[in-house]
Structures are given as C-alpha cells and as structure tokens.
Amino acid sequence: MDYHAECYCGVVKLAIQGDPVVQCYCHCSSCRKWSGQPVTACILWPEAQVNIVAGRDQMHRHSNTDHPEGGKFSCKICGGAIGTFLPGSRMYDIFGGVLRDFTFQPSSHINYQERVFDLVDGLPKFRDMPEMAGGSGVMLNEAERLAP
C-alpha cells in the first residue's frame, strides 16, 4: 500500500510505500511542544520507504541534538509540522494528522509517564519506551503515576 502526506499548505509532499513498523501514541514533552498537541500519533517507517516528492527546498529541520541528520521537520511556508527523522534507527516518524488515506491503528502508548491526561483505552502503556527501542520497558497502569 502507498500513502501520501503533506504539510498544511500542501507544498511539502511525501510518498510512503508499505506498512509502518510501529503505530503508537506518544506523550513526550518534546512531541507535545513541537506539535502543539497533548498527544501525538506516532507512525514509524524505515527511511527507504519515505520519499520527499515535492517541496524539499521548503522543508525546515530543527534538532535539539548535535546530530547533523536527525530532527523534526516542518514546512518553511506554512510552519506545518510533518514529522521527525530518527537517525539512530534510520526511521521517519510521520505525524498521523498529515497522512491521507491511512487508518491509524496504535498498539501502545509510549512516554506515558509524561502524559498530561489519562487515556483509558486498554492499550499497553510504557513508562518511556519498550526495551527493544532502548527504553526501560516498564509498564504503567492507565492511571498510575510514577516519579520521573
């Protein structure tokens, strides 16, 4: 299956082939600040499956690390947030709100300790990240709060 994503004004366009590796909700403060939302739809695809088909010259990249490739990217014209490139895993996290013709089917919540409200939906809640993604793998109950 092929999917398409674009910024708010439609200048930056992505074509994405195949299914994502992970779909989840992210509650981290970084995603909240970047997107302006209390929780984001985190959808990860391998770098090779994501193609920038229009507006590459209009993409703005911001990184709070020293890595030359990683960071969050948006459109220079409309400011619309599109996603994040994760250089360590060579994955793109494309925000669910910019995808067309895609059915979001999350399997878990990540960084749930940082949430600003409880979500009672029966999905697994990771304090930070699953162990296979470099996190602690600690699970929380839907309303449980632990010290950061």
C-alpha positions in Angstrom: 0.0 0.0 0.0 1.2 3.5 -0.7 0.4 6.5 1.4 0.7 10.2 0.9 1.4 13.0 3.4 1.7 16.7 3.1 2.1 19.9 5.2 -0.8 22.2 5.9 -0.4 24.3 2.7 0.4 21.2 0.6 3.9 22.4 -0.6 5.9 19.6 1.1 4.6 16.2 -0.1 5.7 12.8 0.9 5.1 9.4 -0.8 5.4 6.4 1.6 5.5 2.8 0.5 4.4 -0.2 2.5 3.2 -0.6 6.1 4.7 1.2 9.0 6.9 -0.6 11.5 5.1 0.9 14.6 2.0 2.9 15.3 1.5 4.3 18.8 0.6 7.3 20.8 3.5 9.4 22.1 3.1 11.5 25.2 6.6 13.0 25.5 7.0 16.7 26.2 9.2 17.1 23.0 6.3 15.9 20.7 3.8 18.0 22.7 5.8 21.2 22.3 6.6 20.5 18.6 3.1 19.6 17.6 1.1 21.8 19.9 -1.0 18.7 20.9 -1.3 16.9 24.2 -0.5 13.5 22.5 0.7 12.6 19.0 0.0 9.8 16.6 3.5 8.3 16.2 3.9 6.3 13.0 7.3 5.0 12.1 8.5 4.0 8.6 12.1 2.9 7.6 13.9 5.7 5.7 13.9 3.7 2.5 10.1 3.7 2.4 9.7 7.5 2.7 10.3 9.8 -0.3 10.0 13.5 -0.4 8.3 14.1 -3.7 7.8 17.9 -3.6 8.9 20.9 -1.5 12.3 19.5 -0.3 13.7 23.1 -0.6 10.8 24.3 1.6 11.5 21.9 4.5 12.8 23.3 7.7 14.7 21.0 10.0 15.1 21.6 13.8 17.2 19.5 16.1 17.9 19.8 19.8 20.9 17.5 19.4 24.3 17.7 17.6 23.4 15.0 15.1 23.5 16.5 11.5 20.6 14.4 10.1 18.1 14.0 12.9 15.4 16.3 14.0 11.9 17.5 13.5 10.9 18.8 10.1 8.2 21.2 9.0 7.2 23.5 6.1 9.0 26.8 5.8 5.9 28.4 4.2 3.0 27.3 6.5 5.0 26.1 9.5 3.1 22.8 9.5 4.8 20.1 11.4 5.3 16.9 9.4 7.4 14.6 11.5 10.8 13.6 12.8 13.8 11.8 11.4 15.4 9.4 13.9 19.0 8.8 12.7 19.9 6.1 15.1 17.2 3.8 13.7 17.1 5.4 10.2 13.3 5.8 10.7 10.9 8.6 9.9 8.1 9.4 12.4 5.4 10.9 10.3 2.6 12.6 12.3 -0.7 10.9 11.7 -2.5 14.2 11.0 -0.6 14.8 7.8 -1.3 11.4 6.2 -4.1 10.9 3.7 -5.9 7.6 3.2 -4.3 6.0 6.3 -6.1 4.2 9.1 -4.3 4.8 12.4 -4.2 1.5 14.4 -2.0 2.1 17.5 -0.6 -0.8 19.5 0.6 1.1 22.6 1.4 4.3 24.3 5.0 5.5 24.8 6.4 8.0 27.3 3.2 7.7 29.2 4.8 9.0 32.4 5.0 12.4 30.7 1.3 12.5 29.8 -0.9 15.5 30.6 -4.1 13.4 30.9 -5.0 9.8 31.3 -6.2 7.8 28.3 -8.3 4.7 29.3 -8.3 2.6 26.1 -6.9 -0.8 27.2 -3.7 -0.4 25.2 -0.3 -1.1 26.9 1.3 2.0 28.5 5.1 2.2 28.5 6.6 4.5 31.1 9.1 5.6 28.5 9.8 3.2 25.6 9.8 -0.6 25.1 13.2 -2.3 25.8 13.7 -3.1 22.1 13.6 0.6 21.4 16.1 1.5 24.1 13.7 2.2 26.9 13.2 0.7 30.3 10.2 -1.5 29.2 8.4 -0.5 32.4 4.6 -0.7 32.0 2.2 1.6 33.8 -1.5 1.1 34.6 -3.7 3.6 32.8 -4.0 6.0 35.8 -0.7 5.1 37.6 1.8 7.9 38.2 5.5 7.2 39.0 8.3 9.7 39.8 10.1 10.7 36.6 
